[in-house]
Amino acid sequence: MSFNNALTKMLGIDFPLLMAPMFLVSNKAMMEEAMKAGIAGAFPSLNFRKEGELEELLVSLNATKQTLGKGTYGINLIVQKTNPLYKEHLQVCVKMKVPFYITSLGNPKEVIEKAHAYGAKVFCDITNIEHAEKCASLGCDGFIAVGQGAGGHAGPYPLQILVPSLKKKFPDKIVIAAGGIAGGEGIVSALALGAEGVSVGTRFIASTEAAVNNDYKKAIVDSGMEDIVMTEKISGTPCTIINNDFAKKIGYRQNWLERMLSRNPRTKKWFKTLVQLRGFNLLESSAFQGNYKTLWCAGQSVELVEEILPCAQIISGMKTGATQAFQRLKDGNSL
């Protein structure tokens, strides 16, 4: 069956699925598989930090997109002042005419203005209505509604409340639901709430194309939703990880001194930068090398991940699952 809607038309995709941008995980091979499958793939610009590396990748992805004639890709930009590569990466992305952007953790005004100047779209990560109002006032094209259960910086509200609320207050904006979705049933449920699409991350960590080590992938498969905890130790902002001995040892909350330094106007910029750098180094070591100091980001949808599969098979399974879920509702078998 067809799942064409406002999002698929806007991005030129044939199924309302976004392969979510994941720090250290998302790579070229995953973006190519997303486009081959006719969906949207996105990756954090910070996954490509070496000189010239990002532009080289964008040249390749633009060529792939043109050759395939379907699917698309986008860039996730951390727009906080603590991101030292933000300005440089935005300049490269604009030069290479990236099709769409996802902004996180800051003011998206500059990204929206520069993207719209050449026709690109901008979706803003939001976890509450207040932030959505600010992004909408700046002219974003839509929201990534990050709800409970999401991997990374998860929101406090369930999608069953966040998505309908966003659609009621911003009927002209695209809403992409993120958090706790790993299969076709979750996709259909998000669409039923009013979302135009879904963003799925955790499921794709356990893919053959993901370049992270097998221990990380195996942890995704072996963990359950009760194994996911929130920690402030990676970026200063609550972030979901798989619980383990090292996470328990270092604790999940900043101590009083860390909280004071992160809130003081004179120290918060450099201290947050230091915390994020330390956290990123821990994540990078855990994802690729592996040692006893292991921190793995993941969402509660690990509960639904049972095996490591190629991206193409994961996406195909989601499409089939969505069709079957919709048909069950249509037939009334589950009512």
Secondary structure, DSSP 8 states (H G I E B T S, - for coil): -----HHHHHHT-SSSEEE---TTT--HHHHHHHHHTTSEEEEEGGG--STTHHHHHHHHHHHHHHHH-S-EEEEEEE-STT-TTHHHHHHHHHHTT-SEEEEESS--HHHHHHHHTTT-EEEEEESSHHHHHHHHHTT-SEEEEE-TT-SBS--SS-HHHHHHHHHHH-TTSEEEEESS--SHHHHHHHHHHT-SEEEE-HHHHTBSS--S-HHHHHHHHH--GGGEEEESTTTSS-EEEE--HHHHHH-SS--HHHHHHHH-TTTHHHHHHHHHHHHHHHHHIIIII--SS---B--GGGGG--S-B-HHHHHHHHHHHHHHHHHHHHHTTT-
